Amino acid sequence: MFTSYRRILTYPGTLRFSMIGLVARLPISMVGLGIVLLVSAARDSYGVAGAVSAAFMVANAGFAILQGRLLDRLGQATVLAAASVGFGIGTSLLVASVQADWPIATSYVFAAVSGAFLPQIGSSVRARWSHVLDQPSELQTAFALEAVLDEAVFIVGPIVVTLLATTWHPVAGLAVAIVACVSGTLAFSAQRSTEPPAHARSSTSGPRPAMPWATVVPLAVVSAALGVLFGAAEVTTVAFADEQGHKAWSGGLLALWALGSLTAGVITGAVHWRRGPATRVRWGAVAMACAMSPLYFVDSLPLMGCTLFVAGFAIAPTMIATMSLTEEAVPSGRLTEGMAIMQTGLVAGVAPGATLSGLVVDHQGASAAYLVSVGAGLVAALAAQLLPRSGPGVSQVTDGSTIAA
């Protein structure tokens, strides 16, 4: 089963940049929660803490596409190194502003600086895989590997930052995030042999290649809707565990959800699919909506854990297909930008999903709030049906080594 993974990791430099990329992107699951833990401890206000964390996330979403465009034009080594330094400075100043009790406005500004400079490692790693590999089946496996590593990041990061902030010092979690980001990103950007070539524009190079918006826009909507689904499900699951009298179990429930996704991601990468990624995105988005529907009817913690584990199986295959279709449809000169658009859509959807589900929890209870995730899944499914029925990403492979999707 793992032959596919072993094969792609034998290419020179691939194991190294993938594992270093794992360390470098740990902050994406640590900083937002770390800010909440730091500011709430200093200001005794979760409202202020959440607002400062939101400033970080909004800036990150707003500048991710610009950074992706710069990565394509100037190259990863230059842009990622500068971004990591900017992130380290911005986050350090944020910590200093909170600890020194500077005016809260400074914390908002430094949180925004930190978010704006957060290196786009996930997009950069996938762009490297696209540069190194030329077989669609191998690229599918590589994207599956990165989806699995993303799940690992979102399992490990929150646990690490919470333990450090609550058992050692509120600053400790963010300090580790800074070290992981700066050291990991600099080590990643120093690997020049696997770096995709820059596509700098000049007076003789002509216009930039056109972005295939007919594919990118529906995919971005799918990503944003899935972000809403994720944000809503996380808040709702915490509320559900609280209603059951076992709030501490909420982390375990969410870990089971992530474990289901991780398992499905491993399987997806080991399979060669007959259907193109556009078809898999359509079916995957429908599966996401269907998988969240039973949660409304669950009324016990053990059954909720089992249901979430099964529901998680729809996540990674859908996200892998989304990135695979982006890679096939977007010109190489704008690939990192295209990947960043998907990542931005996903991140941008989390906060609205969390907010909306929180309102439903307050007025109707946790079970009803799962319907927010169902609704987001339906939006993703509808958007996926708008993807082009011909062109890149919809071809079917029919050799004997494949199995039907």
C-alpha positions as CSV (number, residue, x, y, z in Angstrom):
1,M,0.0,0.0,0.0
2,F,2.8,2.4,0.8
3,T,4.8,1.7,-2.3
4,S,3.5,4.9,-3.9
5,Y,4.7,7.0,-1.0
6,R,8.1,5.3,-1.0
7,R,8.5,5.9,-4.7
8,I,7.9,9.7,-4.6
9,L,10.2,10.1,-1.5
10,T,13.1,8.5,-3.4
11,Y,13.4,11.5,-5.7
12,P,16.4,13.7,-4.6
13,G,15.5,16.3,-2.0
14,T,11.8,15.4,-1.7
15,L,11.9,13.8,1.8
16,R,14.0,16.6,3.1
17,F,11.8,19.5,1.8
18,S,8.5,17.7,2.8
19,M,9.7,17.1,6.4
20,I,11.2,20.5,6.9
21,G,8.0,21.9,5.4
22,L,6.1,20.1,8.1
23,V,8.0,21.9,10.8
24,A,7.8,25.3,9.0
25,R,4.0,25.2,8.8
26,L,3.4,24.2,12.4
27,P,2.5,27.8,13.2
28,I,-0.6,27.8,11.1
29,S,-2.3,25.7,13.8
30,M,-0.5,27.3,16.8
31,V,-0.5,31.1,16.4
32,G,-4.3,31.8,16.4
33,L,-4.8,29.7,19.6
34,G,-1.5,31.0,21.1
35,I,-2.7,34.6,20.7
36,V,-6.0,33.8,22.5
37,L,-4.1,32.1,25.4
38,L,-1.6,34.9,25.7
39,V,-4.0,37.8,25.5
40,S,-6.7,36.3,27.6
41,A,-4.1,35.6,30.4
42,A,-2.9,39.2,30.2
43,R,-6.2,41.0,29.7
44,D,-8.6,38.6,31.3
45,S,-10.9,39.0,28.3
46,Y,-11.6,36.3,25.8
47,G,-13.4,38.9,23.7
48,V,-10.3,41.0,23.3
49,A,-8.2,37.9,22.8
50,G,-10.5,36.6,20.0
51,A,-10.4,40.0,18.3
52,V,-6.6,40.1,18.3
53,S,-6.5,36.6,17.0
54,A,-9.0,37.6,14.3
55,A,-6.7,40.5,13.2
56,F,-4.0,37.9,12.6
57,M,-6.3,35.6,10.6
58,V,-7.8,38.4,8.5
59,A,-4.4,39.8,7.6
60,N,-3.2,36.3,6.8
61,A,-6.1,35.6,4.4
62,G,-5.8,39.1,2.9
63,F,-2.1,38.8,2.0
64,A,-1.8,35.1,1.2
65,I,-2.6,35.6,-2.5
66,L,-0.2,38.5,-2.9
67,Q,2.5,36.4,-1.3
68,G,1.7,33.5,-3.6
69,R,2.0,35.9,-6.6
70,L,5.4,37.1,-5.4
71,L,6.6,33.5,-4.8
72,D,5.8,32.8,-8.5
73,R,7.6,35.9,-9.7
74,L,10.6,36.2,-7.4
75,G,11.2,32.6,-6.3
76,Q,10.7,30.8,-3.0
77,A,14.2,31.4,-1.6
78,T,13.8,35.2,-1.6
79,V,10.2,35.6,-0.6
80,L,10.0,32.9,2.0
81,A,13.2,34.1,3.8
82,A,11.9,37.7,3.9
83,A,8.4,36.5,5.0
84,S,9.8,34.4,7.9
85,V,11.8,37.3,9.2
86,G,8.8,39.6,9.0
87,F,6.6,37.0,10.8
88,G,9.2,36.6,13.5
89,I,9.5,40.4,14.1
90,G,5.7,40.9,14.0
91,T,4.9,38.1,16.4
92,S,7.7,39.1,18.8
93,L,6.4,42.7,18.9
94,L,2.9,41.3,19.5
95,V,4.1,39.3,22.5
96,A,6.1,42.4,23.8
97,S,3.0,44.6,23.4
98,V,0.8,42.3,25.4
99,Q,3.4,41.6,28.1
100,A,4.3,45.2,28.5
101,D,0.7,46.3,28.6
102,W,1.0,48.7,25.6
103,P,-2.2,50.2,24.2
104,I,-4.3,47.4,22.8
105,A,-4.3,49.0,19.3
106,T,-0.6,48.1,19.0
107,S,-1.5,44.4,19.6
108,Y,-4.0,44.6,16.8
109,V,-1.3,46.1,14.5
110,F,1.4,43.6,15.3
111,A,-1.0,40.7,15.0
112,A,-1.9,41.9,11.5
113,V,1.8,42.2,10.6
114,S,2.4,38.7,11.9
115,G,-0.5,37.3,9.8
116,A,0.4,39.2,6.7
117,F,4.0,37.8,6.8
118,L,3.2,34.2,7.7
119,P,5.0,32.2,5.1
120,Q,2.8,30.3,2.6
121,I,4.6,27.0,3.2
122,G,1.8,24.7,2.3
123,S,1.4,26.2,-1.2
124,S,5.2,26.3,-1.6
125,V,5.6,22.6,-0.7
126,R,2.9,21.6,-3.2
127,A,4.5,23.8,-5.9
128,R,7.8,22.0,-5.3
129,W,6.1,18.6,-5.8
130,S,4.6,19.9,-9.0
131,H,8.0,20.9,-10.2
132,V,9.8,17.7,-9.2
133,L,7.1,15.2,-10.4
134,D,5.7,14.9,-13.9
135,Q,3.4,11.9,-13.5
136,P,-0.2,12.7,-12.5
137,S,-0.4,9.6,-10.3
138,E,2.7,10.4,-8.4
139,L,1.6,14.0,-8.0
140,Q,-1.7,12.7,-6.6
141,T,0.3,10.7,-4.0
142,A,2.4,13.7,-3.1
143,F,-0.7,15.9,-2.5
144,A,-2.2,13.1,-0.4
145,L,1.0,13.0,1.7
146,E,0.9,16.7,2.2
147,A,-2.8,16.5,3.2
148,V,-1.9,13.8,5.8
149,L,0.9,16.1,7.1
150,D,-1.6,19.0,7.3
151,E,-3.8,16.8,9.5
152,A,-0.8,16.0,11.7
153,V,-0.1,19.7,12.0
154,F,-3.6,20.5,13.1
155,I,-3.6,17.6,15.6
156,V,-0.2,18.3,17.2
157,G,0.0,22.1,17.0
158,P,-3.0,23.0,19.2
159,I,-1.9,20.4,21.8
160,V,1.7,21.8,22.0
161,V,0.7,25.4,22.2
162,T,-1.9,24.7,24.9
163,L,0.4,22.6,27.0
164,L,3.2,25.2,26.8
165,A,0.9,28.2,27.5
166,T,-1.0,26.6,30.4
167,T,1.7,24.6,32.2
168,W,4.8,26.8,31.5
169,H,4.1,30.4,30.5
170,P,1.5,32.1,28.2
171,V,4.4,33.3,26.0
172,A,5.9,29.8,25.5
173,G,3.5,28.6,22.9
174,L,4.1,31.6,20.6
175,A,7.8,31.4,21.2
176,V,8.0,27.8,19.9
177,A,5.8,28.9,16.9
178,I,8.3,31.7,16.0
179,V,11.3,29.3,16.3
180,A,9.6,26.6,14.2
181,C,8.5,29.1,11.5
182,V,11.7,31.0,11.1
183,S,14.2,28.1,11.4
184,G,12.0,25.8,9.4
185,T,11.3,28.3,6.6
186,L,14.9,29.4,6.3
187,A,16.0,25.7,6.1
188,F,13.2,25.1,3.5
189,S,14.1,28.1,1.3
190,A,17.8,27.1,1.4
191,Q,17.0,23.9,-0.6
192,R,17.6,25.3,-4.0
193,S,17.8,22.1,-6.0
194,T,14.0,21.4,-5.8
195,E,12.9,25.0,-6.0
196,P,10.6,25.8,-8.9
197,P,12.0,28.4,-11.3
198,A,10.9,32.0,-10.8
199,H,8.7,33.5,-13.5
200,A,9.8,37.2,-13.4
201,R,8.1,39.5,-15.8
202,S,10.0,41.7,-18.2
203,S,9.3,44.0,-21.1
204,T,10.0,41.1,-23.5
205,S,8.2,38.3,-21.6
206,G,4.7,39.3,-22.5
207,P,1.7,39.3,-20.3
208,R,1.3,36.9,-17.4
209,P,-0.5,33.6,-18.3
210,A,-4.2,33.8,-17.9
211,M,-5.7,32.4,-14.7
212,P,-8.4,29.9,-15.6
213,W,-11.1,31.6,-13.5
214,A,-13.9,29.3,-14.7
215,T,-12.1,26.6,-12.7
216,V,-10.5,28.7,-10.0
217,V,-13.6,30.6,-8.8
218,P,-15.8,27.5,-8.2
219,L,-12.8,25.8,-6.5
220,A,-12.3,28.9,-4.3
221,V,-16.0,28.8,-3.3
222,V,-15.7,25.1,-2.5
223,S,-12.7,25.9,-0.3
224,A,-14.4,28.7,1.5
225,A,-17.5,26.6,2.1
226,L,-15.4,23.8,3.5
227,G,-13.7,26.4,5.7
228,V,-17.1,27.4,7.1
229,L,-17.9,23.7,7.6
230,F,-14.7,23.2,9.6
231,G,-15.0,26.3,11.7
232,A,-18.6,25.5,12.5
233,A,-18.0,21.9,13.3
234,E,-15.1,22.7,15.7
235,V,-17.2,25.1,17.8
236,T,-20.3,22.9,17.7
237,T,-18.4,19.8,18.8
238,V,-16.9,21.7,21.8
239,A,-20.5,22.9,22.7
240,F,-21.9,19.3,22.3
241,A,-19.3,17.9,24.7
242,D,-20.1,20.7,27.1
243,E,-23.8,19.9,26.9
244,Q,-23.0,16.3,27.6
245,G,-21.1,17.3,30.8
246,H,-17.7,16.3,29.4
247,K,-16.2,19.4,27.8
248,A,-12.7,18.0,28.2
249,W,-13.6,15.3,25.7
250,S,-14.1,17.8,22.9
251,G,-10.4,17.6,21.9
252,G,-10.7,13.8,21.6
253,L,-13.8,14.1,19.5
254,L,-12.1,16.5,17.1
255,A,-9.0,14.3,17.1
256,L,-11.1,11.4,15.9
257,W,-12.5,13.6,13.1
258,A,-9.0,14.5,12.0
259,L,-7.9,10.9,12.3
260,G,-10.6,9.8,9.9
261,S,-9.4,12.4,7.5
262,L,-5.8,11.4,7.9
263,T,-6.7,7.7,7.3
264,A,-8.6,8.6,4.2
265,G,-5.7,10.7,3.0
266,V,-3.2,7.9,3.3
267,I,-5.6,5.6,1.3
268,T,-6.2,8.2,-1.3
269,G,-2.5,8.6,-2.0
270,A,-2.0,4.9,-2.4
271,V,-4.7,4.6,-5.1
272,H,-4.5,5.5,-8.8
273,W,-7.9,6.9,-9.8
274,R,-9.7,6.5,-13.1
275,R,-11.6,9.7,-12.6
276,G,-10.0,13.1,-12.9
277,P,-9.8,15.5,-10.0
278,A,-12.8,17.6,-11.1
279,T,-15.1,14.6,-10.8
280,R,-13.6,13.7,-7.4
281,V,-14.2,17.3,-6.2
282,R,-17.8,17.1,-7.2
283,W,-18.4,13.8,-5.4
284,G,-16.2,14.7,-2.5
285,A,-18.1,17.9,-1.8
286,V,-21.4,16.0,-1.9
287,A,-19.9,13.4,0.5
288,M,-18.9,16.2,2.9
289,A,-22.5,17.4,3.1
290,C,-23.9,13.9,3.5
291,A,-21.2,13.0,6.1
292,M,-22.1,15.9,8.4
293,S,-25.9,15.3,8.2
294,P,-26.1,12.5,10.8
295,L,-24.4,14.6,13.5
296,Y,-27.7,16.5,14.1
297,F,-29.3,13.2,15.4
298,V,-26.5,12.0,17.6
299,D,-27.1,12.3,21.4
300,S,-24.1,10.5,23.0
301,L,-20.4,11.1,23.2
302,P,-19.3,7.6,22.1
303,L,-21.6,7.6,19.1
304,M,-20.5,11.2,18.3
305,G,-16.9,10.0,18.3
306,C,-17.7,7.2,15.9
307,T,-19.8,9.4,13.6
308,L,-17.1,12.1,13.4
309,F,-14.4,9.5,12.6
310,V,-16.5,8.3,9.7
311,A,-17.3,11.9,8.6
312,G,-13.6,12.7,8.5
313,F,-13.1,10.2,5.7
314,A,-14.7,12.8,3.3
315,I,-12.2,15.6,4.1
316,A,-8.8,14.7,2.8
317,P,-9.9,13.1,-0.5
318,T,-11.9,16.3,-1.3
319,M,-9.0,18.6,-0.4
320,I,-6.5,16.5,-2.3
321,A,-8.7,16.6,-5.4
322,T,-9.1,20.3,-5.0
323,M,-5.3,20.8,-5.0
324,S,-4.8,18.3,-7.8
325,L,-7.3,20.1,-10.0
326,T,-5.7,23.5,-9.2
327,E,-2.3,22.1,-10.2
328,E,-3.7,20.8,-13.5
329,A,-5.7,23.9,-14.5
330,V,-3.4,26.8,-13.4
331,P,-0.4,27.7,-15.5
332,S,3.0,26.9,-13.9
333,G,3.8,30.7,-13.8
334,R,0.9,31.3,-11.4
335,L,0.7,27.9,-9.6
336,T,1.7,29.1,-6.1
337,E,-0.8,32.0,-6.5
338,G,-3.5,29.5,-7.4
339,M,-2.7,27.3,-4.5
340,A,-2.7,30.3,-2.2
341,I,-6.2,31.3,-3.4
342,M,-7.5,27.9,-2.3
343,Q,-5.7,28.1,1.1
344,T,-7.1,31.7,1.5
345,G,-10.6,30.5,0.8
346,L,-10.3,27.8,3.4
347,V,-8.9,30.1,6.1
348,A,-11.4,32.9,5.3
349,G,-14.3,30.5,5.9
350,V,-13.3,29.3,9.3
351,A,-14.1,32.5,11.3
352,P,-17.6,33.0,9.8
353,G,-18.4,29.4,10.3
354,A,-17.3,29.5,14.0
355,T,-19.3,32.7,14.6
356,L,-22.5,31.5,12.9
357,S,-22.4,28.1,14.7
358,G,-21.8,29.9,18.0
359,L,-24.9,32.0,17.5
360,V,-27.0,28.8,16.8
361,V,-25.6,27.1,19.8
362,D,-26.6,30.0,22.0
363,H,-30.2,30.0,20.7
364,Q,-30.9,26.4,19.6
365,G,-28.2,24.2,21.2
366,A,-25.3,22.2,19.8
367,S,-27.2,19.6,17.7
368,A,-28.9,22.3,15.7
369,A,-25.6,24.0,15.1
370,Y,-24.3,21.0,13.2
371,L,-26.8,22.1,10.5
372,V,-24.5,25.0,9.8
373,S,-21.9,22.5,8.7
374,V,-24.4,20.7,6.6
375,G,-25.5,23.9,4.9
376,A,-21.8,24.8,4.1
377,G,-21.4,21.3,2.7
378,L,-24.4,21.9,0.4
379,V,-22.9,25.2,-0.8
380,A,-19.6,23.4,-1.6
381,A,-21.5,20.7,-3.4
382,L,-23.4,23.2,-5.5
383,A,-20.2,25.2,-6.3
384,A,-18.4,22.0,-7.4
385,Q,-21.1,21.3,-9.9
386,L,-20.1,24.5,-11.7
387,L,-16.7,23.2,-12.5
388,P,-16.0,22.8,-16.3
389,R,-17.0,19.4,-17.7
390,S,-14.1,19.4,-20.1
391,G,-10.5,20.6,-20.0
392,P,-7.7,20.1,-17.5
393,G,-8.5,17.9,-14.5
394,V,-11.4,15.9,-16.1
395,S,-9.6,13.3,-18.1
396,Q,-10.0,9.7,-17.2
397,V,-7.1,7.3,-17.0
398,T,-7.9,3.8,-18.2
399,D,-4.8,1.7,-17.8
400,G,-5.0,-1.6,-16.0
401,S,-3.3,-0.2,-12.8
402,T,-6.2,2.1,-11.9
403,I,-9.4,1.6,-10.0
404,A,-12.6,3.5,-10.2
405,A,-13.2,6.5,-8.0
